[in-house]
Amino acid sequence: MGGLTDPDFVEAQLKIGRIDCAAMSRALIADLDWPKKAAQGRAGEIRRCVRCNKECLGGMMAHRGVHCIYERKV
């Protein structure tokens, strides 16, 4: 569970039938366009979750909302 960051790996697992679907949460928090970039062959542009939990889980636990360290501070 978790840690799906490589579209080629996910696709290979789907192709061999090891998985039926791939669920992602932190990966999509890091880059909402992950599926679109993967489908368009732009995997190199995907901001990949580094599983630090600083702003996604940490933000939720501190009642700041769910964010990612990659998001710009405004």
Secondary structure as the mmCIF struct_conf table of DSSP 4:
data_model
#
loop_
_struct_conf.conf_type_id
_struct_conf.id
_struct_conf.beg_label_comp_id
_struct_conf.beg_label_asym_id
_struct_conf.beg_label_seq_id
_struct_conf.end_label_comp_id
_struct_conf.end_label_asym_id
_struct_conf.end_label_seq_id
HELX_RH_AL_P HELX_RH_AL_P1 PRO A 7 LYS A 15
TURN_TY1_P TURN_TY1_P1 ILE A 16 GLY A 17
BEND BEND1 ARG A 18 ARG A 18
BEND BEND2 ASP A 20 ASP A 20
BEND BEND3 SER A 25 SER A 25
HELX_RH_AL_P HELX_RH_AL_P2 ARG A 26 ALA A 30
TURN_TY1_P TURN_TY1_P2 LEU A 32 ASP A 33
HELX_RH_AL_P HELX_RH_AL_P3 TRP A 34 ALA A 39
TURN_TY1_P TURN_TY1_P3 GLN A 40 GLY A 41
HELX_RH_3T_P HELX_RH_3T_P1 ALA A 43 GLU A 45
TURN_TY1_P TURN_TY1_P4 LYS A 54 CYS A 56
HELX_RH_AL_P HELX_RH_AL_P4 LEU A 57 MET A 61
TURN_TY1_P TURN_TY1_P5 ALA A 62 HIS A 63
BEND BEND4 ARG A 64 ARG A 64
TURN_TY1_P TURN_TY1_P6 ILE A 69 TYR A 70
BEND BEND5 GLU A 71 GLU A 71
HELX_LH_PP_P HELX_LH_PP_P1 ARG A 72 LYS A 73
#
